[in-house]
Each structure stands twice: as C-alpha cells, then as structure tokens.
Amino acid sequence: MIRSLHLRLLLAFTVVILVAIGAVSIFAARTAKSEIQQFQRSSEETRWEREEYLLVQMYLQRQGWTDIQPFVEQLGTLYGQRVVVTDSGGTVVADSAKGFLGKHADPRWAASARPLGRGPTTIGTLYVNPEPVPGNDPVQNLVSSINRFLLWGGLIAVAVAVLFTFWLSRRISAPVHALTKAAKRLGQGDFSQRVNVRGKDEVAELGRSFNSMADDLMKAEQLKRNMVSDAAHELRTPLSNIRGYLEAIRDGLAPPEATALGSMYEEVLLLTKLVDDLQDLTLADGGRLELVRQPEDIGEHIRKAAAAMQAQAEVKGVSLKVDVPTGLPPCDIDCQRIGQVLRNLLANAITHTPSGGSIIISARELDCQVEVAVADTGEGIPPEDLPNIFERFYRADRARSRATGGSGLGLTIAKRLVEAHGGKVEVQSELGKGSRFSFTVPRAQ
C-alpha cells in the first residue's frame, strides 16, 4: 500500500509537471511565432516603403528606368532579398539576380507586388522575393529554433522535476509508512510504539496525534490491568472469609451460629456494594449511565445525606455540620445519583478525619451552576497523590486495609456521576490540615 502511495504521488506529480511544462511550451512557442511574424511584417512593410521611395526617386532623377540595374542589385545585397522591378508595361527592367531581365512579370508574382508611382500615375511595379525558396523562411527557421530550445529545456526541466518529485514523494510517504508500521504493531498489542515527529505540517500533526493516542491506549491498558488486579484483590478477601466460614461449618469445626452467619452476611453486603460500584463505573465509562433529571432542591438533598451519615460521624467522634443558605435555585439533577455523590464524599471525609475533627457541607450559587463542597479537618492528601485521587482503587495511604479504607471506588464514582451531569469535581488539600472536595451541578432552566 505504501509503495503504491509512493508510486501514485510520483505519477501524479510527474503528470502535473508534464502538463504544466507542455502548456507553457506551447503557449510560449505560439506567442513567440506570433510576435516574430508581426515584427517581420512590420519590418518588411518599412523596408518596402523605403525601397519604393528610393526607386521612385531614382526614376524621377533619371526620367526613366535607365541604368537602374546596379541600384537594384545593391538593394538585393543590402536586404538579402531578390528584388525585381518592372516598368508600367510589365517588362522586367531590373533584377537583383539578373534572371528575369527583359521578361514579362509572371502572374504568380502578384502576392509580392508593390505598385510604384506618384498619385494615380503608375510607373512600374516592385516585386520582393517573387519566387521564395522553399524551406528558407527565416521566421519559420527562428520558430523552429525556439521550439527546439523549448523542447530541450522542457526535457531537462522534466528530468529535474521528476528527480525532485521522487525525493519529495519519498519524504511524504516515509512518515506515512512509519505510521502504518507503528499502527500495525499497536493493533497487535505493542503499546510502546511511537513515531518520530518533525515539522509542523499535517503529517507531523498526524504523528503527534498518533503518539497521543498511543499514550492514552497505554494508560488505558495499564488502568485496565490495575483495575482487574485490584478488583480481584478486593473480591478475594470477602470470598475467602465466606469460604472459610462455610468450610468450618461443613467440617463441623464451627456451629452455624448467628454471629458467623451475620459475619458472612456483612461480607456478602461488601461484595454486593463492590459489584454495584463496578457496574456504575462501567456504565459511566461507556456513556450508558441513565439519569432521571428534574428540578430539585439541592439544599434538601444535602441535609438528607448529612442526616444519613450523622450516626457514622458520631461513632467516629467527628462533628458534621451543614452550611447551606436558603434560596438556592433548583438544580437539574438526578437526586438519587447526587445523593450517592454526597454520601461517597462524606464517607471519605469521615474515614480520613480523626476523632475530634469536623466536617462542613456548604453550598453556593455560581453563575448558572451551584457548587457543593465537603471540607474536613482530617489528615490531608500528599501533593504527589492529588493527581491520582480519583483513579479506581487508588488509596493515598497504602497502609489502610480494605475495611478501613473502603474499596477505593467512592471518589471515582462521585467524579463520574458529577461529570455525567455536566459538572466538575475539584479537590484542594493541605497535608495535616484537611481537604476540601467540591463539585458543581447545573441550575434548572
């Protein structure tokens, strides 16, 4: 395919060059011929008028055509033409070549005839080249010479242009060949493929786009592998616990007491929550997350979420306060999904806020949006972890267990749900002083 592209470029450029040079050559040849012929006619007309004037003056001075032959021979030599003069009766009285002296004018000479006289009186006729020699047309000879020069010049130009076109087509097709080769390897799973990009033209821009796409694919592949690994890890612990309890009961090592069954039930709930979270992420990533949006009072849903998390905050010894002004405009939201966002942010804040700390939920109007913020006085997030805080299964504190640190999907789900509403999630944090998570939702029209 690349070779055919190279060949097509070469043939296309060659045809364009040939057509252009051919058109220019034809135009130049015709224009040169026309200009030369016009110049020749103008020169001949001037020369004939001069010859007519001189011959008439000689006739008047000598009162006839006596001894006119030497003068006509000089004219023929001077202008490089055959000059013939006849008297009023048509008899040749002078011939620069001496071949027609004393003969009558041939009717075929009419095309080259120029009457001689003063006023209405005709004293004779002037003939210039009455019998032109075939193949001795100076204009045609000059035009032929010009055409030969144009032909050779055109051939040389075509040869140079073809060489340049060959080099240019190779230069154009080489990056495309590299892109094709890299794309094939990328399609086979080699995500390390990149192309060298030089210049600022469209091909270079295509190369940069390819490299960017390869980076994104590599990142997505790595995230997918991490997600599979982390999901397997998150599923393994509750499944191992359930398996251990069931095996103990089966082998008679432990009776099926309410405590054991309750523990297994909690593990099942954790598994269900993890599966539900993964399903939500899959739907959000695929753009298939269905939202039932309608005008809602965002303040009311903030207070509901705070009330639902109040008991958990009290057990942890954390103060949970709501600071929502009255008169907030209705927001175009799915109340169930935004409630899920609020609970996830609050659960994250409670988890990372030590006993005696505080959490404040606030809201304010921003242009055509409403901003909701969850600020805590917890441990804060290290600066190097902030860019990854919304990634799947990411935990800033690697020492936290699944039981204390959650599945690592809460913030990711919150971000996806807010983005599905057309909003944006942001985080500001200072290590040792706390964090502030905020998100925006659109106002109802």
Secondary structure, DSSP 8 states (H G I E B T S, - for coil): -HHHHHHHHHHHHHHHHHHHHHHHHHHHHHHHHHHHHHHHHHHHHHHHHHHHHHHHHHHHHHTSSTT-HHHHHHHHHHHTS-EEEEETTSBEEEETTSSSTT-B--GGGGGGEEEEEETTEEEEEEEESSS--TT--HHHHHHHHHHHHHHHHHHHHHHHHHHHHHHHHHHHHHHHHHHHHHHHHHHTT-TT------SSSHHHHHHHHHHHHHHHHHHHHHHHHHHHHHHHHHHHHHHHHHHHHHHHHHTTSS---HHHHHHHHHHHHHHHHHHHHHHHHHHHHTT------EEE-HHHHHHHHHHHHHHHHHHHT-EEEEE--TT---EEE-HHHHHHHHHHHHHHHHHTS-TT-EEEEEEEEETTEEEEEEEE-S----GGGGGGTTSTT--S-TT--HHHH--S-HHHHHHHHHHHTT--EEEEEETTTEEEEEEEEEB--
